[in-house]
Amino acid sequence: MISNALKWRAKPERCGRKWKTTIKMDRRITRMAKAQPIISSRMIKDSLELPVSTVTVRRRLCEANLFSRIPRKVPLFKKKKRHVQKRLQFAKERNCNKKYTKNLDYSG
């Protein structure tokens, strides 16, 4: 009984494989994701030059309660883009603004 008590050792805090990222790397990942919510996990990995995969970056973001690195809002069309102007012109010629310009914010 006493010999068992003397041989007993506390278990390490973490079991399993060691992490590739450090605590500082994890903080940098979450800080960048909070600063730029539309940025993807691949862009985070490339800009911070991390030696890990994009899946690891996503896991670290999930641990920080920052899920889904796919932007929920897409940027609006700009008037300068040629395909948007042609789309508007097509709709004006046929008097069917609702059908062809419903996704354009400035179609008025």
C-alpha positions in Angstrom: 0.0 0.0 0.0 2.7 2.5 0.9 4.9 1.4 -2.0 2.0 2.1 -4.4 1.6 5.6 -2.9 5.3 6.3 -3.4 5.2 5.2 -7.0 2.2 7.2 -7.9 2.7 10.1 -10.4 0.3 12.8 -11.5 -0.8 12.4 -15.1 0.1 15.1 -17.6 -2.5 17.7 -18.4 -2.8 16.8 -22.0 -2.9 13.3 -23.5 -2.2 12.5 -27.1 -0.3 14.2 -29.8 1.5 17.5 -29.2 0.1 20.5 -30.9 2.0 22.1 -33.9 0.9 25.6 -32.9 1.9 27.5 -29.8 -0.3 29.6 -27.6 1.2 32.8 -29.3 0.3 31.4 -32.7 -3.2 30.6 -31.6 -3.6 34.2 -30.3 -2.4 35.6 -33.6 -4.8 33.4 -35.6 -7.8 34.6 -33.5 -6.7 38.2 -33.5 -6.5 38.2 -37.3 -9.9 36.5 -37.7 -11.5 39.0 -35.4 -9.9 42.0 -37.2 -10.9 40.7 -40.7 -14.1 38.6 -40.4 -14.3 37.9 -44.2 -10.8 36.4 -44.4 -10.4 32.7 -45.1 -8.4 30.2 -43.2 -6.0 29.8 -46.1 -5.3 33.5 -46.2 -4.7 33.5 -42.4 -2.2 30.7 -42.8 -0.4 32.4 -45.7 -0.2 35.9 -44.2 1.0 34.6 -40.8 3.4 32.1 -42.5 2.3 29.3 -40.2 3.8 25.8 -40.6 0.4 24.1 -40.3 -2.5 23.2 -42.5 -5.6 25.2 -43.1 -7.6 22.6 -41.2 -5.5 23.2 -38.1 -6.2 26.9 -38.5 -9.9 26.2 -38.6 -9.6 24.0 -35.5 -7.9 26.8 -33.6 -10.7 29.2 -34.7 -13.4 26.8 -33.6 -11.7 26.6 -30.2 -11.9 30.4 -30.0 -15.7 30.2 -31.0 -15.0 31.7 -34.4 -16.7 29.2 -36.7 -17.0 29.1 -40.4 -14.3 31.0 -42.4 -16.6 31.4 -45.4 -17.8 34.9 -45.7 -21.5 35.3 -45.1 -21.8 38.6 -47.0 -20.4 39.0 -50.5 -19.1 42.4 -51.6 -21.6 44.5 -53.6 -21.3 44.9 -57.3 -19.5 48.0 -58.4 -20.8 50.2 -61.2 -17.5 50.1 -63.0 -17.7 46.4 -63.8 -18.6 45.7 -67.3 -20.9 42.7 -66.8 -23.0 44.7 -64.4 -23.4 47.5 -66.8 -24.4 45.1 -69.6 -26.9 43.5 -67.4 -28.5 46.8 -66.5 -28.6 47.8 -70.2 -30.2 44.5 -71.1 -32.9 45.0 -68.5 -33.6 48.6 -69.5 -34.0 47.6 -73.1 -36.6 45.0 -72.3 -38.3 46.9 -69.5 -37.9 44.0 -67.1 -35.9 45.6 -64.2 -37.2 43.2 -61.5 -36.0 40.0 -63.1 -32.5 41.0 -64.2 -31.6 43.7 -61.6 -33.0 42.2 -58.4 -29.5 41.4 -57.0 -28.1 44.8 -57.8 -28.2 47.3 -54.9 -28.1 50.5 -57.0 -30.5 49.5 -59.8 -33.2 51.9 -58.5 
